[in-house]
Amino acid sequence: MEVALERLPNSVAKVSVTIDMADVSAAMDAAFRTVASRYNIAGFRRGKVPRPIFERMVGRDVLLKEAAQKLVEKRYVEALKEAAVEPVAEPRINIVTLEDGSPFEFAIEVESKPEITLGDYTDLLAEPLIERDVTDEDIEAELGSLARDQAQIVPADEEPVSLGNHITVKLRGYLEDDESDEPFVDDESFAIEVGSGTVVEGLEPQLIGLNVGQSQTIRLTYPESHPDVSLAGKDVRFEIEVLENRRSEVPPVDDDLAKGLGLESLQELRERVANTVKNRIESQARDERLAEILGKLKERVAMELPETLVTDTMQNQLQELQNRLARMGASLDEYLESRQMQLPELQAELRPQAEERVKDQLLLEAVAKQETMTVTDDEVVASIRPLAEMYKQPLANIIKLFRDRGEFNALRENILLSKASEYLAGVKPDAADPS
């Protein structure tokens, strides 16, 4: 088999394949054994007709076409591998030459990952990864955050409304230019966390200092960028009465807080927090360094992005958005309506980020290839083991499930990308890592 590669526009690879006559002849022999049983020929049991008689009665073209189909099926993957082409979409097969007594020629045209030449990029890795030390301020801030997470909401009706309070108000809103003076919002028990920014800008600061039972008229203008076009840029008046005032009571950072989190003492909590902060700082430093190096590689390396990869990535982004919306009890349609936009507009908005994600992936794959990184079966299995332990299932069963679903090799690819990411970010490889 001879293979020739030609790169066409739009990330399409054309792989021309030539099968020599000996292989075609062998394929026709196999085709005869398959095809003969499909025909009833007078004087012979089905499948028992001699080949010369079959060819005279039915024709060699039937065998040639069957042989060509089987050769394409058999040699397709082999040809792409030899040409170093990684397809990302369904191929188009074109028969170039199919003549009795001649080599069989066919061409595969398929959208594929581009060839990427990184060149020497060691200068980008010259600077060591710098991770700042954990400070006492970092630990205290984290402890404060943990304490706030454990805060109790308690009544504060005798106090004025303060930043951070949770209040309930009777709320009516009016458009200043509406002669009917009908409220566009009328809520007998509207909840607000003062300072959260969940209501129109300018409303919450004017609530600070009010007392329960006190009424207030608040005037403001909705921003021009407000998603509700009926309110954007409009002057409004809110009539508000504070019905309830509650505040967060944050517990002190002490042994009791630690015990409430399942630990023995404040000292143990400090040690855990210090480790958490340390891991966060390290992760942030690696992410920043990786983003910087990938950014510089993008400036150096030209690549044509396969449209299929970009489209698939955009679809993944949409699914991520839908999942986030679902957790908030909303739908994609509601989100689009609130932003006064159609799905194609949202897809256009997501496209630049999708293209960056695809570039990052392709560059990481190129780094892994250039640095001859590999992922063994044992490494993939090690990544699956925690899942088996979590669901209390035999490891062999989970591995089989991954293989049956075609996810085993996908996981291998993810691990390979992680290795390339860590390499660029300056993470020292484990001494036990075979790659």
C-alpha positions, -999 to +999 in steps of 0.1 A: +000+000+000+013+035-009+000+065+009+004+102+000-008+132+020-020+165+007-032+193+031-062+212+017-079+244+029-102+244+059-082+218+078-090+191+053-064+163+048-065+144+015-049+109+018-044+092-015-041+054-012-028+029-038-034-008-033-011-030-055-026-056-078-015-086-056-036-072-027-065-065-051-064-100-064-064-115-029-093-092-020-112-104-051-106-141-040-121-133-006-150-113-023-159-144-044-162-165-013-186-139+002-206-129-029-211-163-045-236-174-018-258-144-027-266-157-062-287-186-075-271-201-106-288-229-124-272-263-119-253-253-088-261-252-051-259-217-037-223-208-030-209-239-049-206-224-084-170-225-098-155-191-101-150-191-139-187-199-144-197-172-118-176-146-135-190-155-169-226-155-156-225-126-132-193-107-141-160-098-125-172-062-118-193-076-089-162-091-073-141-060-080-166-037-063-169-060-033-132-062-030-128-024-033-153-019-004-136-044+018-101-029+010-114+006+019-128-006+052-096-026+060-070+000+050-088+033+060-074+034+096-040+021+085-037+048+058-046+076+082-022+063+107+006+061+082-001+096+070-002+109+106-037+123+101-061+126+131-097+129+118-122+151+137-152+145+114-167+119+091-146+112+060-155+114+023-142+084+003-136+089-034-128+060-057-100+072-081-092+041-101-111+008-100-103-012-131-098-049-135-061-057-138-049-024-123-039-012-088-069+001-069-067+038-060-089+057-036-087+090-017-098+099+018-108+136+024-114+143+061-114+173+084-084+167+107-062+182+133-036+205+118+001+197+117+018+219+143+055+227+144+065+241+177+101+247+171+124+254+200+104+269+229+129+262+257+134+299+262+098+301+274+105+276+301+138+292+313+122+311+342+114+288+372+079+285+385+076+310+414+051+303+442+048+329+469+048+318+505+016+315+526+013+345+549-005+349+582-029+373+564-038+345+540-046+321+568-066+347+588-086+356+557-094+319+550-104+314+587-126+344+584-143+331+553-149+297+571-164+315+600-187+335+577-198+303+561-209+291+595-228+323+603-263+322+617-290+346+604-305+362+635-333+388+640-321+425+641-355+443+640-343+468+667-313+478+646-310+500+615-304+482+582-267+476+576-245+464+548-248+426+546-282+424+563-310+403+550-342+423+548-377+418+537-395+448+522-429+457+508-419+470+473-438+488+446-420+502+415-434+529+391-421+542+358-419+580+361-432+585+325-462+562+329-493+583+332-513+554+345-491+552+375-496+514+376-467+496+393-445+475+371-435+456+403-457+449+433-443+426+459-456+423+495-425+405+507-394+411+486-362+397+500-329+416+496-294+409+509-281+445+512-248+448+493-252+416+472-259+436+440-289+414+431-312+443+425-310+474+403-278+494+409-283+523+433-312+508+453-293+489+480-272+518+493-304+539+499-317+511+522-289+514+547-300+531+579-337+524+575-356+508+604-383+482+604-416+498+598-400+528+581-411+537+545-389+554+519-393+567+484-363+559+462-357+573+427-331+561+403-325+553+366-321+518+352-289+514+332-291+515+294-275+480+294-303+465+315-315+432+299-351+441+302-355+466+273-388+479+288-368+492+318-334+501+302-326+538+306-360+545+324-364+567+354-383+548+382-397+554+416-397+527+443-420+529+474-404+507+500-414+497+536-390+476+556-409+447+571-381+426+586-344+430+593-319+402+600-282+401+602-254+374+600-240+365+634-205+352+626-190+328+652-155+336+666-125+318+652-118+294+681-119+258+691-157+257+689-155+267+652-130+239+646-151+214+664-182+225+644-161+216+612-153+182+626-118+189+639-103+187+674-089+222+678-082+256+663-046+246+658-057+216+637-080+239+617-051+264+612-029+236+598-056+224+575-063+260+563-026+266+557-024+235+535-056+246+516-042+281+510-008+266+500-025+244+474-046+272+461-016+295+457+004+268+439-025+260+416-030+297+408+007+301+401+008+271+378-024+282+360-010+317+354+023+304+341+006+279+318-017+306+304+013+329+299+034+303+280+004+291+259-003+327+250+033+332+238+031+299+219+000+311+201+019+342+190+046+320+175+028+291+161+004+294+131-024+269+130-057+264+111-085+255+135-108+226+124-144+240+124-157+207+139-135+211+170-146+247+174-183+238+170-180+209+194-163+231+220-190+257+216-216+230+222-197+220+254-198+256+265-235+258+259-240+226+279-219+241+308-241+272+307-273+251+307-261+231+337-253+263+356-287+278+348-304+245+358-288+247+392-303+282+396-337+269+385-336+287+351-335+275+315-315+285+284-346+300+268-352+322+298-315+333+298-317+342+261-350+361+267-335+380+296-306+391+274-329+399+244-308+377+221-312+346+199-291+314+201-269+323+171-259+355+188-250+336+220-230+311+199-211+340+182-204+354+217-190+320+228-169+314+197-138+334+206-134+315+239-141+282+221-113+290+196-089+297+224-097+264+241-091+245+208-058+263+203-047+254+239-057+218+233-038+215+200-007+231+215-007+208+245-010+178+222+019+191+202+040+196+233+032+160+245+042+147+211+075+167+209+084+157+244+075+121+237+051+119+266+031+088+271+003+075+294+004+038+304-027+016+310-016+015+347-018+053+349-053+053+334-064+026+358-049+046+388-071+075+378-102+053+377-096+036+411-109+064+432-142+062+413-145+025+420-138+032+457-164+060+458-192+038+444-179+007+461-177-013+429-150-038+418-123-019+399-124-044+371-161-036+365-155+001+363-125-004+339-147-026+317-174+001+317-149+027+306-136+005+278-171-005+266-181+032+264-149+041+246-139+064+275-107+046+285-087+061+257-104+095+261-093+094+297-058+086+285-058+117+263-069+139+292-041+126+314-016+133+286-029+169+283-025+172+321+011+160+318+018+186+290+002+213+311+023+205+342+054+204+320+048+239+307+038+252+341+071+240+356+057+212+378+084+187+386+074+152+374+070+124+399+101+103+400+079+072+396+063+086+364+075+064+335+071+092+310 
